[in-house]
Amino acid sequence: MARYDHLPVYKVSYELLLLVFQITKYFSREFKYTIGQELKKEAIEMMTNIYRAK
């Protein structure tokens, strides 16, 4: 049985997660703690859902 971390969708979504964390680092203060946090939360939730689906 394949592991979840070998799935192409998992690898691409992990790269997206890293990109979101890198990009939100440069947001202004007013967006970093509103939109930035929401983006991070959604990206982490996406990774969790992929893990659970497998």
N, CA, C, O and CB atoms as a CASP TS submission, in Angstrom:
PFRMAT TS
TARGET T0000
AUTHOR 0000-0000-0000
METHOD Language model
MODEL 1
PARENT N/A
ATOM      1  N   MET     1       0.835  -1.172   0.000  1.00  0.00           N
ATOM      2  CA  MET     1       0.000   0.000   0.000  1.00  0.00           C
ATOM      3  C   MET     1       0.889   1.248   0.000  1.00  0.00           C
ATOM      4  O   MET     1       1.860   1.333   0.751  1.00  0.00           O
ATOM      5  CB  MET     1      -0.954  -0.009   1.214  1.00  0.00           C
ATOM      6  N   ALA     2       0.543   2.194  -0.841  1.00  0.00           N
ATOM      7  CA  ALA     2       1.332   3.417  -0.963  1.00  0.00           C
ATOM      8  C   ALA     2       1.151   4.304   0.260  1.00  0.00           C
ATOM      9  O   ALA     2       0.074   4.371   0.853  1.00  0.00           O
ATOM     10  CB  ALA     2       0.943   4.182  -2.231  1.00  0.00           C
ATOM     11  N   ARG     3       2.213   4.968   0.612  1.00  0.00           N
ATOM     12  CA  ARG     3       2.135   5.908   1.716  1.00  0.00           C
ATOM     13  C   ARG     3       1.665   7.251   1.195  1.00  0.00           C
ATOM     14  O   ARG     3       1.859   7.578   0.024  1.00  0.00           O
ATOM     15  CB  ARG     3       3.494   6.042   2.428  1.00  0.00           C
ATOM     16  N   TYR     4       1.054   8.018   2.059  1.00  0.00           N
ATOM     17  CA  TYR     4       0.500   9.300   1.648  1.00  0.00           C
ATOM     18  C   TYR     4       1.580  10.264   1.163  1.00  0.00           C
ATOM     19  O   TYR     4       1.320  11.082   0.280  1.00  0.00           O
ATOM     20  CB  TYR     4      -0.266   9.922   2.795  1.00  0.00           C
ATOM     21  N   ASP     5       2.794  10.182   1.727  1.00  0.00           N
ATOM     22  CA  ASP     5       3.830  11.137   1.333  1.00  0.00           C
ATOM     23  C   ASP     5       4.479  10.801  -0.002  1.00  0.00           C
ATOM     24  O   ASP     5       5.335  11.550  -0.472  1.00  0.00           O
ATOM     25  CB  ASP     5       4.886  11.204   2.395  1.00  0.00           C
ATOM     26  N   HIS     6       4.090   9.690  -0.621  1.00  0.00           N
ATOM     27  CA  HIS     6       4.565   9.359  -1.960  1.00  0.00           C
ATOM     28  C   HIS     6       3.577   9.781  -3.042  1.00  0.00           C
ATOM     29  O   HIS     6       3.886   9.684  -4.230  1.00  0.00           O
ATOM     30  CB  HIS     6       4.833   7.874  -2.062  1.00  0.00           C
ATOM     31  N   LEU     7       2.414  10.239  -2.654  1.00  0.00           N
ATOM     32  CA  LEU     7       1.408  10.654  -3.629  1.00  0.00           C
ATOM     33  C   LEU     7       1.794  11.980  -4.280  1.00  0.00           C
ATOM     34  O   LEU     7       2.242  12.898  -3.593  1.00  0.00           O
ATOM     35  CB  LEU     7       0.032  10.773  -2.961  1.00  0.00           C
ATOM     36  N   PRO     8       1.625  12.089  -5.600  1.00  0.00           N
ATOM     37  CA  PRO     8       1.944  13.359  -6.272  1.00  0.00           C
ATOM     38  C   PRO     8       1.132  14.533  -5.736  1.00  0.00           C
ATOM     39  O   PRO     8       1.656  15.639  -5.607  1.00  0.00           O
ATOM     40  CB  PRO     8       1.708  13.227  -7.762  1.00  0.00           C
ATOM     41  N   VAL     9      -0.132  14.305  -5.426  1.00  0.00           N
ATOM     42  CA  VAL     9      -0.962  15.405  -4.911  1.00  0.00           C
ATOM     43  C   VAL     9      -0.448  15.879  -3.557  1.00  0.00           C
ATOM     44  O   VAL     9      -0.528  17.068  -3.249  1.00  0.00           O
ATOM     45  CB  VAL     9      -2.439  14.965  -4.792  1.00  0.00           C
ATOM     46  N   TYR    10       0.072  14.979  -2.758  1.00  0.00           N
ATOM     47  CA  TYR    10       0.626  15.358  -1.468  1.00  0.00           C
ATOM     48  C   TYR    10       1.890  16.181  -1.653  1.00  0.00           C
ATOM     49  O   TYR    10       2.091  17.187  -0.973  1.00  0.00           O
ATOM     50  CB  TYR    10       0.917  14.119  -0.623  1.00  0.00           C
ATOM     51  N   LYS    11       2.739  15.752  -2.573  1.00  0.00           N
ATOM     52  CA  LYS    11       3.990  16.474  -2.807  1.00  0.00           C
ATOM     53  C   LYS    11       3.727  17.896  -3.305  1.00  0.00           C
ATOM     54  O   LYS    11       4.363  18.845  -2.846  1.00  0.00           O
ATOM     55  CB  LYS    11       4.858  15.716  -3.819  1.00  0.00           C
ATOM     56  N   VAL    12       2.800  18.037  -4.235  1.00  0.00           N
ATOM     57  CA  VAL    12       2.483  19.363  -4.768  1.00  0.00           C
ATOM     58  C   VAL    12       1.837  20.240  -3.701  1.00  0.00           C
ATOM     59  O   VAL    12       2.147  21.428  -3.605  1.00  0.00           O
ATOM     60  CB  VAL    12       1.556  19.245  -5.986  1.00  0.00           C
ATOM     61  N   SER    13       0.955  19.673  -2.910  1.00  0.00           N
ATOM     62  CA  SER    13       0.313  20.469  -1.870  1.00  0.00           C
ATOM     63  C   SER    13       1.309  20.847  -0.776  1.00  0.00           C
ATOM     64  O   SER    13       1.174  21.906  -0.163  1.00  0.00           O
ATOM     65  CB  SER    13      -0.867  19.703  -1.268  1.00  0.00           C
ATOM     66  N   TYR    14       2.298  20.006  -0.525  1.00  0.00           N
ATOM     67  CA  TYR    14       3.335  20.355   0.449  1.00  0.00           C
ATOM     68  C   TYR    14       4.182  21.516  -0.069  1.00  0.00           C
ATOM     69  O   TYR    14       4.544  22.414   0.691  1.00  0.00           O
ATOM     70  CB  TYR    14       4.230  19.132   0.754  1.00  0.00           C
ATOM     71  N   GLU    15       4.496  21.493  -1.363  1.00  0.00           N
ATOM     72  CA  GLU    15       5.227  22.609  -1.953  1.00  0.00           C
ATOM     73  C   GLU    15       4.404  23.895  -1.866  1.00  0.00           C
ATOM     74  O   GLU    15       4.949  24.970  -1.615  1.00  0.00           O
ATOM     75  CB  GLU    15       5.590  22.301  -3.419  1.00  0.00           C
ATOM     76  N   LEU    16       3.100  23.782  -2.073  1.00  0.00           N
ATOM     77  CA  LEU    16       2.215  24.939  -1.943  1.00  0.00           C
ATOM     78  C   LEU    16       2.217  25.456  -0.510  1.00  0.00           C
ATOM     79  O   LEU    16       2.251  26.666  -0.285  1.00  0.00           O
ATOM     80  CB  LEU    16       0.785  24.578  -2.377  1.00  0.00           C
ATOM     81  N   LEU    17       2.180  24.557   0.449  1.00  0.00           N
ATOM     82  CA  LEU    17       2.213  24.944   1.865  1.00  0.00           C
ATOM     83  C   LEU    17       3.483  25.721   2.182  1.00  0.00           C
ATOM     84  O   LEU    17       3.431  26.756   2.846  1.00  0.00           O
ATOM     85  CB  LEU    17       2.115  23.703   2.770  1.00  0.00           C
ATOM     86  N   LEU    18       4.622  25.225   1.709  1.00  0.00           N
ATOM     87  CA  LEU    18       5.878  25.929   1.940  1.00  0.00           C
ATOM     88  C   LEU    18       5.878  27.302   1.280  1.00  0.00           C
ATOM     89  O   LEU    18       6.376  28.272   1.850  1.00  0.00           O
ATOM     90  CB  LEU    18       7.047  25.102   1.424  1.00  0.00           C
ATOM     91  N   LEU    19       5.318  27.379   0.078  1.00  0.00           N
ATOM     92  CA  LEU    19       5.240  28.651  -0.631  1.00  0.00           C
ATOM     93  C   LEU    19       4.351  29.650   0.109  1.00  0.00           C
ATOM     94  O   LEU    19       4.682  30.832   0.199  1.00  0.00           O
ATOM     95  CB  LEU    19       4.715  28.433  -2.046  1.00  0.00           C
ATOM     96  N   VAL    20       3.237  29.179   0.630  1.00  0.00           N
ATOM     97  CA  VAL    20       2.338  30.052   1.394  1.00  0.00           C
ATOM     98  C   VAL    20       3.067  30.613   2.613  1.00  0.00           C
ATOM     99  O   VAL    20       2.946  31.802   2.911  1.00  0.00           O
ATOM    100  CB  VAL    20       1.063  29.280   1.835  1.00  0.00           C
ATOM    101  N   PHE    21       3.817  29.777   3.314  1.00  0.00           N
ATOM    102  CA  PHE    21       4.544  30.248   4.482  1.00  0.00           C
ATOM    103  C   PHE    21       5.623  31.253   4.097  1.00  0.00           C
ATOM    104  O   PHE    21       5.856  32.219   4.823  1.00  0.00           O
ATOM    105  CB  PHE    21       5.163  29.075   5.224  1.00  0.00           C
ATOM    106  N   GLN    22       6.277  31.037   2.968  1.00  0.00           N
ATOM    107  CA  GLN    22       7.314  31.970   2.527  1.00  0.00           C
ATOM    108  C   GLN    22       6.710  33.307   2.101  1.00  0.00           C
ATOM    109  O   GLN    22       7.249  34.366   2.425  1.00  0.00           O
ATOM    110  CB  GLN    22       8.117  31.364   1.370  1.00  0.00           C
ATOM    111  N   ILE    23       5.603  33.259   1.383  1.00  0.00           N
ATOM    112  CA  ILE    23       4.995  34.487   0.870  1.00  0.00           C
ATOM    113  C   ILE    23       4.362  35.302   1.989  1.00  0.00           C
ATOM    114  O   ILE    23       4.506  36.524   2.015  1.00  0.00           O
ATOM    115  CB  ILE    23       3.948  34.158  -0.190  1.00  0.00           C
ATOM    116  N   THR    24       3.668  34.652   2.907  1.00  0.00           N
ATOM    117  CA  THR    24       2.987  35.405   3.968  1.00  0.00           C
ATOM    118  C   THR    24       3.978  36.078   4.915  1.00  0.00           C
ATOM    119  O   THR    24       3.606  36.990   5.653  1.00  0.00           O
ATOM    120  CB  THR    24       2.065  34.480   4.762  1.00  0.00           C
ATOM    121  N   LYS    25       5.212  35.645   4.899  1.00  0.00           N
ATOM    122  CA  LYS    25       6.236  36.276   5.731  1.00  0.00           C
ATOM    123  C   LYS    25       6.439  37.743   5.337  1.00  0.00           C
ATOM    124  O   LYS    25       6.832  38.565   6.165  1.00  0.00           O
ATOM    125  CB  LYS    25       7.564  35.508   5.616  1.00  0.00           C
ATOM    126  N   TYR    26       6.170  38.061   4.077  1.00  0.00           N
ATOM    127  CA  TYR    26       6.394  39.413   3.577  1.00  0.00           C
ATOM    128  C   TYR    26       5.130  40.261   3.522  1.00  0.00           C
ATOM    129  O   TYR    26       5.163  41.382   3.016  1.00  0.00           O
ATOM    130  CB  TYR    26       7.001  39.348   2.215  1.00  0.00           C
ATOM    131  N   PHE    27       4.018  39.744   4.034  1.00  0.00           N
ATOM    132  CA  PHE    27       2.788  40.530   4.095  1.00  0.00           C
ATOM    133  C   PHE    27       2.964  41.666   5.094  1.00  0.00           C
ATOM    134  O   PHE    27       3.748  41.566   6.038  1.00  0.00           O
ATOM    135  CB  PHE    27       1.576  39.640   4.484  1.00  0.00           C
ATOM    136  N   SER    28       2.231  42.734   4.874  1.00  0.00           N
ATOM    137  CA  SER    28       2.237  43.809   5.869  1.00  0.00           C
ATOM    138  C   SER    28       1.529  43.321   7.131  1.00  0.00           C
ATOM    139  O   SER    28       0.812  42.321   7.099  1.00  0.00           O
ATOM    140  CB  SER    28       1.551  45.098   5.309  1.00  0.00           C
ATOM    141  N   ARG    29       1.728  44.013   8.216  1.00  0.00           N
ATOM    142  CA  ARG    29       1.209  43.566   9.506  1.00  0.00           C
ATOM    143  C   ARG    29      -0.306  43.365   9.482  1.00  0.00           C
ATOM    144  O   ARG    29      -0.818  42.389  10.031  1.00  0.00           O
ATOM    145  CB  ARG    29       1.576  44.568  10.586  1.00  0.00           C
ATOM    146  N   GLU    30      -1.014  44.287   8.848  1.00  0.00           N
ATOM    147  CA  GLU    30      -2.472  44.199   8.870  1.00  0.00           C
ATOM    148  C   GLU    30      -2.988  42.980   8.105  1.00  0.00           C
ATOM    149  O   GLU    30      -4.061  42.467   8.421  1.00  0.00           O
ATOM    150  CB  GLU    30      -3.076  45.464   8.287  1.00  0.00           C
ATOM    151  N   PHE    31      -2.250  42.514   7.117  1.00  0.00           N
ATOM    152  CA  PHE    31      -2.680  41.338   6.359  1.00  0.00           C
ATOM    153  C   PHE    31      -2.059  40.047   6.884  1.00  0.00           C
ATOM    154  O   PHE    31      -2.625  38.967   6.715  1.00  0.00           O
ATOM    155  CB  PHE    31      -2.330  41.512   4.895  1.00  0.00           C
ATOM    156  N   LYS    32      -0.901  40.160   7.518  1.00  0.00           N
ATOM    157  CA  LYS    32      -0.210  38.966   8.003  1.00  0.00           C
ATOM    158  C   LYS    32      -1.045  38.210   9.030  1.00  0.00           C
ATOM    159  O   LYS    32      -1.042  36.979   9.059  1.00  0.00           O
ATOM    160  CB  LYS    32       1.135  39.347   8.610  1.00  0.00           C
ATOM    161  N   TYR    33      -1.753  38.946   9.863  1.00  0.00           N
ATOM    162  CA  TYR    33      -2.498  38.308  10.945  1.00  0.00           C
ATOM    163  C   TYR    33      -3.965  38.087  10.617  1.00  0.00           C
ATOM    164  O   TYR    33      -4.725  37.600  11.454  1.00  0.00           O
ATOM    165  CB  TYR    33      -2.388  39.134  12.186  1.00  0.00           C
ATOM    166  N   THR    34      -4.361  38.438   9.415  1.00  0.00           N
ATOM    167  CA  THR    34      -5.744  38.156   9.014  1.00  0.00           C
ATOM    168  C   THR    34      -5.727  37.197   7.820  1.00  0.00           C
ATOM    169  O   THR    34      -6.018  36.009   7.959  1.00  0.00           O
ATOM    170  CB  THR    34      -6.513  39.480   8.657  1.00  0.00           C
ATOM    171  N   ILE    35      -5.391  37.716   6.683  1.00  0.00           N
ATOM    172  CA  ILE    35      -5.375  36.889   5.469  1.00  0.00           C
ATOM    173  C   ILE    35      -4.264  35.845   5.536  1.00  0.00           C
ATOM    174  O   ILE    35      -4.459  34.698   5.134  1.00  0.00           O
ATOM    175  CB  ILE    35      -5.197  37.770   4.218  1.00  0.00           C
ATOM    176  N   GLY    36      -3.100  36.244   6.043  1.00  0.00           N
ATOM    177  CA  GLY    36      -1.967  35.320   6.140  1.00  0.00           C
ATOM    178  C   GLY    36      -2.273  34.116   7.006  1.00  0.00           C
ATOM    179  O   GLY    36      -1.986  32.981   6.625  1.00  0.00           O
ATOM    180  N   GLN    37      -2.852  34.358   8.161  1.00  0.00           N
ATOM    181  CA  GLN    37      -3.199  33.252   9.059  1.00  0.00           C
ATOM    182  C   GLN    37      -4.250  32.339   8.436  1.00  0.00           C
ATOM    183  O   GLN    37      -4.199  31.119   8.592  1.00  0.00           O
ATOM    184  CB  GLN    37      -3.706  33.793  10.398  1.00  0.00           C
ATOM    185  N   GLU    38      -5.191  32.938   7.738  1.00  0.00           N
ATOM    186  CA  GLU    38      -6.239  32.138   7.096  1.00  0.00           C
ATOM    187  C   GLU    38      -5.654  31.265   5.983  1.00  0.00           C
ATOM    188  O   GLU    38      -6.025  30.100   5.846  1.00  0.00           O
ATOM    189  CB  GLU    38      -7.344  33.054   6.527  1.00  0.00           C
ATOM    190  N   LEU    39      -4.745  31.825   5.193  1.00  0.00           N
ATOM    191  CA  LEU    39      -4.091  31.041   4.140  1.00  0.00           C
ATOM    192  C   LEU    39      -3.303  29.874   4.728  1.00  0.00           C
ATOM    193  O   LEU    39      -3.364  28.756   4.215  1.00  0.00           O
ATOM    194  CB  LEU    39      -3.160  31.933   3.310  1.00  0.00           C
ATOM    195  N   LYS    40      -2.575  30.134   5.787  1.00  0.00           N
ATOM    196  CA  LYS    40      -1.797  29.077   6.437  1.00  0.00           C
ATOM    197  C   LYS    40      -2.708  27.992   6.985  1.00  0.00           C
ATOM    198  O   LYS    40      -2.437  26.802   6.827  1.00  0.00           O
ATOM    199  CB  LYS    40      -0.935  29.656   7.564  1.00  0.00           C
ATOM    200  N   LYS    41      -3.786  28.407   7.626  1.00  0.00           N
ATOM    201  CA  LYS    41      -4.721  27.445   8.209  1.00  0.00           C
ATOM    202  C   LYS    41      -5.344  26.558   7.133  1.00  0.00           C
ATOM    203  O   LYS    41      -5.453  25.344   7.311  1.00  0.00           O
ATOM    204  CB  LYS    41      -5.820  28.176   8.986  1.00  0.00           C
ATOM    205  N   GLU    42      -5.749  27.164   6.022  1.00  0.00           N
ATOM    206  CA  GLU    42      -6.362  26.403   4.933  1.00  0.00           C
ATOM    207  C   GLU    42      -5.363  25.451   4.285  1.00  0.00           C
ATOM    208  O   GLU    42      -5.724  24.329   3.928  1.00  0.00           O
ATOM    209  CB  GLU    42      -6.933  27.352   3.882  1.00  0.00           C
ATOM    210  N   ALA    43      -4.121  25.878   4.128  1.00  0.00           N
ATOM    211  CA  ALA    43      -3.100  25.015   3.528  1.00  0.00           C
ATOM    212  C   ALA    43      -2.804  23.819   4.432  1.00  0.00           C
ATOM    213  O   ALA    43      -2.644  22.697   3.951  1.00  0.00           O
ATOM    214  CB  ALA    43      -1.808  25.812   3.261  1.00  0.00           C
ATOM    215  N   ILE    44      -2.733  24.058   5.717  1.00  0.00           N
ATOM    216  CA  ILE    44      -2.494  22.952   6.657  1.00  0.00           C
ATOM    217  C   ILE    44      -3.683  22.000   6.678  1.00  0.00           C
ATOM    218  O   ILE    44      -3.512  20.783   6.754  1.00  0.00           O
ATOM    219  CB  ILE    44      -2.224  23.492   8.077  1.00  0.00           C
ATOM    220  N   GLU    45      -4.882  22.557   6.610  1.00  0.00           N
ATOM    221  CA  GLU    45      -6.087  21.726   6.583  1.00  0.00           C
ATOM    222  C   GLU    45      -6.133  20.867   5.316  1.00  0.00           C
ATOM    223  O   GLU    45      -6.569  19.716   5.354  1.00  0.00           O
ATOM    224  CB  GLU    45      -7.348  22.608   6.672  1.00  0.00           C
ATOM    225  N   MET    46      -5.681  21.435   4.195  1.00  0.00           N
ATOM    226  CA  MET    46      -5.624  20.671   2.953  1.00  0.00           C
ATOM    227  C   MET    46      -4.682  19.477   3.101  1.00  0.00           C
ATOM    228  O   MET    46      -5.006  18.372   2.668  1.00  0.00           O
ATOM    229  CB  MET    46      -5.172  21.570   1.788  1.00  0.00           C
ATOM    230  N   MET    47      -3.530  19.696   3.707  1.00  0.00           N
ATOM    231  CA  MET    47      -2.574  18.604   3.918  1.00  0.00           C
ATOM    232  C   MET    47      -3.174  17.537   4.844  1.00  0.00           C
ATOM    233  O   MET    47      -2.993  16.340   4.617  1.00  0.00           O
ATOM    234  CB  MET    47      -1.249  19.150   4.513  1.00  0.00           C
ATOM    235  N   THR    48      -3.866  17.961   5.856  1.00  0.00           N
ATOM    236  CA  THR    48      -4.490  17.032   6.785  1.00  0.00           C
ATOM    237  C   THR    48      -5.561  16.197   6.091  1.00  0.00           C
ATOM    238  O   THR    48      -5.671  14.996   6.337  1.00  0.00           O
ATOM    239  CB  THR    48      -5.094  17.787   7.964  1.00  0.00           C
ATOM    240  N   ASN    49      -6.345  16.825   5.230  1.00  0.00           N
ATOM    241  CA  ASN    49      -7.389  16.096   4.503  1.00  0.00           C
ATOM    242  C   ASN    49      -6.802  15.073   3.547  1.00  0.00           C
ATOM    243  O   ASN    49      -7.353  13.983   3.395  1.00  0.00           O
ATOM    244  CB  ASN    49      -8.271  17.064   3.735  1.00  0.00           C
ATOM    245  N   ILE    50      -5.701  15.405   2.907  1.00  0.00           N
ATOM    246  CA  ILE    50      -5.031  14.438   2.017  1.00  0.00           C
ATOM    247  C   ILE    50      -4.546  13.253   2.838  1.00  0.00           C
ATOM    248  O   ILE    50      -4.707  12.103   2.428  1.00  0.00           O
ATOM    249  CB  ILE    50      -3.836  15.102   1.258  1.00  0.00           C
ATOM    250  N   TYR    51      -3.955  13.527   3.989  1.00  0.00           N
ATOM    251  CA  TYR    51      -3.475  12.460   4.865  1.00  0.00           C
ATOM    252  C   TYR    51      -4.628  11.560   5.310  1.00  0.00           C
ATOM    253  O   TYR    51      -4.499  10.336   5.301  1.00  0.00           O
ATOM    254  CB  TYR    51      -2.762  13.053   6.091  1.00  0.00           C
ATOM    255  N   ARG    52      -5.734  12.154   5.693  1.00  0.00           N
ATOM    256  CA  ARG    52      -6.872  11.373   6.164  1.00  0.00           C
ATOM    257  C   ARG    52      -7.517  10.565   5.049  1.00  0.00           C
ATOM    258  O   ARG    52      -7.998   9.456   5.282  1.00  0.00           O
ATOM    259  CB  ARG    52      -7.899  12.284   6.792  1.00  0.00           C
ATOM    260  N   ALA    53      -7.530  11.119   3.829  1.00  0.00           N
ATOM    261  CA  ALA    53      -8.152  10.417   2.706  1.00  0.00           C
ATOM    262  C   ALA    53      -7.361   9.182   2.326  1.00  0.00           C
ATOM    263  O   ALA    53      -7.937   8.197   1.865  1.00  0.00           O
ATOM    264  CB  ALA    53      -8.282  11.340   1.503  1.00  0.00           C
ATOM    265  N   LYS    54      -6.086   9.218   2.505  1.00  0.00           N
ATOM    266  CA  LYS    54      -5.270   8.066   2.137  1.00  0.00           C
ATOM    267  C   LYS    54      -5.327   7.025   3.212  1.00  0.00           C
ATOM    268  O   LYS    54      -4.700   5.973   3.086  1.00  0.00           O
ATOM    269  CB  LYS    54      -3.831   8.474   1.879  1.00  0.00           C
TER
END
